[in-house]
Amino acid sequence: MKATRAAILAALVLAAACPGTAAAAPTDASAGLFAAPQPPPTARAVTAALSQVGASYAMGAASPGAFDCSGLTMWALARAGISAPHSSYAQYAMGDGVARSDIRRGDLVFFDSFGAGASHVGIATSPTTAVSATSHGVMTHPIFDAYWGGHYVGARRVG
């Protein structure tokens, strides 16, 4: 009983020090074990997309070495166990809308750079940067600079 009480007390102290983390949830209080915080599934998608920086652009492509914009996001999200269609417009219907001021790593960001509406999609790597397959290939770029910011349509949180 003393070990369990100590484990619970340790969990409470940790929860107070790190509110909102999974680390505060004991997996086996009697043994004093705690669950490590897990990154959201979209973190794997960001890593996958970034691994393709420098890959070529090809209309309709969705495999390592060549991508179009929705092909890159579809491929990267699949690495995170998230199914997505091969269309920026259809991806814009996924998940939940995100305010411009609340964009975080892993959110899908949409632009009207290839036609009206959500004609281009990328994955946010931070609140202000994204990775996407552009006509110049897969690259990282700002979300809100003069070009991309002028074409910004919205963001969606998936997974």
Secondary structure, DSSP 8 states (H G I E B T S, - for coil): -HHHHHHHHHHHHHHHHSTT-GGGSEEETTTTEE------HHHHHHHHHHTTTT-EE-TT-EETTEE-HHHHHHHHHHHTT----S-HHHHTTSSEEE-GGG--TT-EEEE-TTSSSS-EEEEESSSSEEEEEETTEEEEEESSSHHHHHHEEEEEE--
